Amino acid sequence: MFYREAGDFKTSYATDNQTFPIKFDRLGYFTVMAVAFLVIPFIINDYWANAIFLPFLIYAIAALGLNILVGYCGQVSLGTGGFMAVGAYACYKLMTSMPEVNIFFHVLISGGITGLVCVIFGLPSLRIKGFYLAVATLAAQFFLVWLFNRVPWFYNYSASGQINAPERTVFGIPVTGPNTEAWATYLFCLVFVVVSALIARNLTRGMAGRKWMAIRDMDIAAEIIGVNPLKAKISAFAVSGFFVGVSGALFFSVYLGAVEVGEAFGINKSFLVLFMIIIGGLGSIFGSFAGAAFLVLLPVVLKVVGVDWLGWPTDIVAHLQLVIVGGLIILFLILEPHGLAQLWRVTKQKLRLWPFPH
């Protein structure tokens, strides 16, 4: 088989501890990056961008953020939709109040604002955990949606209550507004995804990630060995909120262009991102991408197979999607709690040892 470590020697601790220690994995990563940056922008069209690539990239950032909080730090959160709404409305207010500032910085600042809001709602995690923390973050979800609906300042006193993204450019190329090109919006989101993944990977492999995982596994023992629960939990909420806020800003400004908070960032959005990390794999960067890809591609595949090929009614296909997602969540929670990421790790391990039994 082609997947082998034979002859791939490590001569330093840094090379042994790198993200992709196996040469084949490194080649695969650089190949994916080359295709993503140098091939897809030239072949992408509006349908592929709006149906697959943009939702996948944006949800992958949100899944990364939630996975840091739930998968790495063990703090249950059901308020992802509300925190995405914070990022979206922060981006809207920044775009309309400071039009001279580049949209790139608007998105980053929106992530920072969301991180602060997430920290405020994460303070109860110092006293409660588990089901009670889930209820507290669920309350944050409903409160934030209510706030953006009821306070006209957030939507600039618009009669409809809807927010619309004005046109903004990067290097003179529109990435928001009605006159965007598919390749431009795709590359704009792709840059945020790659940077977010690198930041998340380094954080989770460093001291911060080890503290989060210690709190997740046993918070009392972690405190005994010197981990500060306050700093660890608050930092997890802050980092998670930043990523979720960036995804919310991109979801509003680049992908949808116009949103109403109740429809775009309701409780269904929180459950959708949570299902992504459950199916993809808790405590895994790769699992965040795998779960996002699966739940973005599933409705597209079902539509093509069920509606276009088999001629099923669209409502049957929509209900079938819910049945499949629900069944997979039950199966993964029972049979493989670490999701698709663990299946991928097992597959790679078997390939490394083939044809010998494992």
C-alpha positions in Angstrom: 0.0 0.0 0.0 1.0 3.6 -0.5 0.3 4.8 3.0 3.5 4.0 4.8 5.9 5.4 7.4 8.9 3.3 6.2 11.9 5.5 5.4 10.2 8.6 7.0 12.7 9.3 9.7 12.5 12.1 12.3 15.6 13.9 13.3 14.3 16.4 15.9 11.5 16.8 18.4 9.9 19.5 16.2 9.6 17.3 13.2 8.2 14.4 15.3 5.6 16.7 16.9 4.4 18.5 13.7 0.8 18.6 12.7 1.4 16.0 9.9 4.3 13.8 10.9 3.8 11.4 8.1 5.0 12.6 4.7 2.0 11.3 2.8 -0.3 13.4 5.1 1.8 16.5 4.4 1.6 15.9 0.7 -2.1 15.4 0.9 -2.6 18.6 2.9 -0.6 20.7 0.5 -2.4 19.1 -2.4 -5.8 20.1 -0.9 -4.6 23.6 -0.3 -3.3 23.9 -3.9 -6.6 22.7 -5.3 -8.6 25.0 -2.9 -6.6 28.1 -3.8 -5.5 27.5 -7.4 -8.1 25.3 -9.0 -11.6 25.7 -7.5 -11.7 29.6 -8.0 -11.4 29.0 -11.7 -14.1 26.4 -12.0 -16.6 27.5 -9.4 -20.0 29.0 -10.3 -22.8 30.6 -8.4 -24.6 27.3 -7.7 -21.6 25.5 -6.3 -20.6 28.5 -4.3 -24.1 29.1 -2.7 -25.1 25.5 -2.3 -21.9 23.9 -1.1 -18.7 25.8 -0.8 -19.8 29.0 1.1 -22.0 27.1 3.6 -19.3 24.5 4.2 -16.6 27.1 4.8 -18.7 29.2 7.1 -20.2 26.4 9.1 -16.7 24.9 9.4 -15.6 28.0 11.3 -18.6 27.8 13.6 -18.0 24.1 14.2 -14.4 24.8 15.1 -15.5 27.4 17.6 -18.1 25.1 19.2 -15.8 22.2 19.2 -13.2 24.1 21.2 -15.8 24.9 23.8 -17.6 21.5 23.9 -15.1 19.0 22.6 -11.9 20.3 24.1 -13.1 22.1 27.2 -16.3 20.1 28.0 -18.6 23.1 28.4 -22.0 22.4 26.8 -23.4 25.2 24.8 -26.8 25.5 23.0 -26.4 29.2 22.1 -24.4 29.0 18.9 -27.1 30.6 16.8 -27.4 33.5 19.1 -23.7 34.1 19.2 -23.6 33.9 15.4 -26.3 36.6 15.4 -24.0 38.8 17.6 -21.3 38.5 14.9 -23.7 39.3 12.1 -25.3 42.4 13.8 -21.9 43.6 15.0 -20.6 43.3 11.4 -23.7 45.2 10.1 -23.2 48.0 12.5 -19.5 48.3 11.7 -20.2 48.2 8.0 -22.8 51.0 8.2 -21.0 53.2 10.7 -17.5 52.9 9.4 -17.7 52.3 5.7 -14.1 53.4 5.1 -12.7 50.4 7.0 -12.0 47.3 5.1 -14.6 44.5 5.5 -11.8 42.1 6.5 -11.3 44.1 9.8 -15.1 44.4 10.3 -15.3 40.6 10.4 -12.4 40.3 12.8 -13.8 43.0 15.1 -17.2 41.3 15.0 -15.5 38.1 16.2 -13.9 40.0 19.0 -17.2 41.5 20.1 -18.8 38.1 20.0 -16.0 36.7 22.1 -16.7 39.3 24.8 -20.5 38.6 24.7 -19.7 34.8 24.9 -17.5 35.4 28.0 -20.4 37.2 29.7 -22.8 34.4 29.2 -20.0 31.9 30.0 -19.5 33.2 33.5 -22.2 30.8 34.9 -19.9 27.9 33.9 -17.8 28.7 36.9 -20.6 27.5 39.2 -22.7 25.2 37.0 -22.0 22.6 34.4 -23.7 19.9 32.3 -27.4 20.2 31.8 -27.7 23.4 33.8 -25.0 25.1 31.7 -26.8 23.9 28.6 -30.0 25.6 29.9 -28.1 28.8 30.6 -26.6 29.0 27.1 -30.1 28.1 25.7 -31.4 31.1 27.6 -28.7 33.2 26.0 -29.9 32.0 22.5 -33.4 33.2 23.1 -32.4 36.4 24.8 -30.1 37.5 22.0 -32.6 36.8 19.3 -35.2 38.7 21.3 -32.8 41.6 21.8 -32.0 42.0 18.1 -35.7 41.8 17.3 -36.8 44.3 19.8 -34.1 47.0 19.8 -34.4 49.0 16.6 -30.9 50.4 16.9 -29.4 47.1 16.0 -31.1 47.1 12.5 -30.7 50.9 12.1 -34.5 51.6 12.7 -35.4 49.7 9.4 -39.2 49.4 9.0 -38.9 45.7 8.1 -36.4 44.8 10.8 -34.2 43.2 8.2 -30.4 44.0 7.9 -28.8 44.2 4.5 -25.1 44.1 3.7 -23.8 47.1 1.7 -21.3 46.5 -1.0 -17.7 46.3 0.3 -14.6 45.4 -1.7 -11.2 43.8 -1.1 -8.5 45.0 -3.5 -11.3 46.6 -5.5 -13.2 43.3 -5.9 -16.7 43.2 -4.3 -17.1 40.5 -1.7 -20.5 41.7 -0.3 -23.5 43.2 -1.9 -25.4 42.3 -5.1 -22.5 42.4 -7.5 -20.2 39.8 -6.2 -18.4 37.0 -8.1 -18.5 33.4 -6.8 -14.7 33.0 -6.8 -14.2 36.2 -4.9 -16.6 35.3 -2.0 -15.2 31.8 -2.0 -11.6 33.0 -1.6 -12.5 35.6 1.0 -14.2 32.9 3.2 -11.4 30.4 2.5 -8.7 32.7 3.9 -10.7 32.9 7.2 -11.1 29.2 7.3 -7.4 28.4 6.8 -6.3 30.9 9.3 -9.0 29.8 11.8 -7.9 26.2 11.5 -4.3 27.0 12.0 -5.0 29.1 15.1 -7.3 26.4 16.5 -4.8 23.6 15.8 -2.0 25.5 17.5 -4.1 26.5 20.5 -5.4 22.9 21.1 -1.9 21.5 20.8 -0.4 24.0 23.2 -0.7 24.9 26.8 -4.2 26.4 26.5 -5.5 23.2 24.8 -4.0 21.0 27.5 -5.7 23.1 30.2 -9.0 22.9 28.4 -8.7 19.1 28.1 -7.8 18.8 31.8 -10.9 20.8 32.8 -13.0 18.6 30.4 -11.7 15.3 31.8 -11.8 16.1 35.5 -12.1 19.7 36.6 -11.3 19.0 40.3 -8.1 17.1 39.5 -7.1 19.8 37.0 -7.5 22.5 39.7 -5.4 20.4 42.1 -2.5 20.2 39.7 -2.5 24.0 39.1 -5.0 24.7 36.3 -7.0 27.8 37.0 -10.6 26.9 36.1 -11.6 30.5 35.8 -9.0 31.3 33.2 -9.4 28.0 31.3 -13.2 28.2 31.0 -13.3 31.9 30.2 -10.6 31.6 27.6 -12.5 28.7 26.0 -15.6 30.8 25.8 -13.7 33.7 24.4 -11.9 31.7 21.7 -15.1 29.9 20.8 -17.1 33.1 20.6 -14.5 34.7 18.4 -14.7 31.9 15.8 -18.5 31.7 16.0 -18.7 35.5 15.6 -16.5 35.4 12.5 -18.7 32.7 11.0 -21.9 34.8 11.8 -20.4 37.9 10.2 -19.5 35.9 7.1 -22.8 34.2 7.0 -24.6 37.5 7.0 -22.4 39.7 4.9 -20.9 37.3 2.3 -23.4 34.4 2.1 -26.9 35.7 2.7 -26.5 39.4 2.3 -29.8 40.1 4.1 -31.1 38.4 7.2 -33.8 38.4 9.9 -32.5 37.2 13.2 -35.3 34.9 14.0 -35.1 33.0 10.7 -31.4 33.0 10.1 -30.1 32.5 13.7 -32.8 30.7 15.5 -32.5 27.6 17.8 -32.3 25.4 14.7 -28.9 27.0 13.9 -27.6 26.1 17.3 -28.6 22.5 16.9 -27.3 22.3 13.4 -23.7 23.3 14.5 -23.9 21.0 17.5 -24.9 18.1 15.3 -21.9 18.9 13.0 -19.4 18.4 15.8 -21.2 15.3 17.2 -21.2 13.6 13.8 -17.8 14.9 12.9 -16.1 14.2 16.2 -15.8 16.0 19.5 -12.3 17.2 20.3 -11.1 17.1 16.8 -10.2 19.8 14.3 -10.7 17.4 11.4 -14.0 16.4 12.9 -15.3 20.0 12.7 -14.6 20.0 8.9 -16.0 16.5 8.4 -19.2 17.2 10.2 -19.7 20.5 8.4 -19.1 18.8 5.0 -21.5 16.0 5.8 -24.4 18.2 6.9 -23.9 20.6 4.0 -23.6 17.9 1.4 -26.4 15.7 2.7 -29.4 17.9 1.6 -27.7 18.5 -1.8 -27.2 14.7 -2.3 -30.7 13.9 -1.1 -32.2 16.5 -3.5 -30.3 15.2 -6.5 -31.0 11.5 -5.7 -34.5 11.8 -4.3 -36.1 14.7 -6.2 -34.2 14.8 -9.5 -33.5 11.1 -10.1 -36.3 9.3 -8.2 -39.0 12.0 -8.5 -39.9 12.0 -4.8 -41.8 15.0 -3.3 -39.6 17.6 -1.7 -41.3 17.4 1.6 -40.5 13.6 1.8 -36.9 14.4 1.0 -36.8 17.1 3.7 -38.2 14.7 6.3 -35.8 11.9 5.2 -32.9 14.3 5.9 -34.1 14.8 9.5 -34.5 11.0 9.9 -31.0 10.3 8.6 -29.3 13.0 10.8 -31.2 11.8 13.9 -30.3 8.2 13.3 -26.7 9.0 12.7 -26.5 11.0 15.9 -27.8 8.1 17.9 -25.5 5.6 16.1 -22.4 7.8 16.7 -23.2 8.5 20.3 -23.7 4.8 21.0 -21.1 3.1 18.7 -18.5 5.8 18.0 -18.7 8.8 20.3 -15.7 10.4 18.5 -17.5 10.5 15.2 -16.1 10.6 11.7 -12.7 11.8 12.9 -12.2 8.5 14.8 -13.3 6.4 11.8 -10.7 8.3 9.7 -8.0 7.7 12.3 -8.9 3.9 12.5 -8.8 3.7 8.7 -5.4 5.3 8.5 -4.1 3.0 11.2 -5.3 0.0 9.3 -3.7 1.3 6.1 -0.4 1.8 7.8 -0.4 -1.9 9.0 -1.9 -3.5 5.9 -1.7 -6.4 5.1 -1.0 -7.5 8.6 -3.9 -7.9 11.1 -4.8 -5.2 13.5 
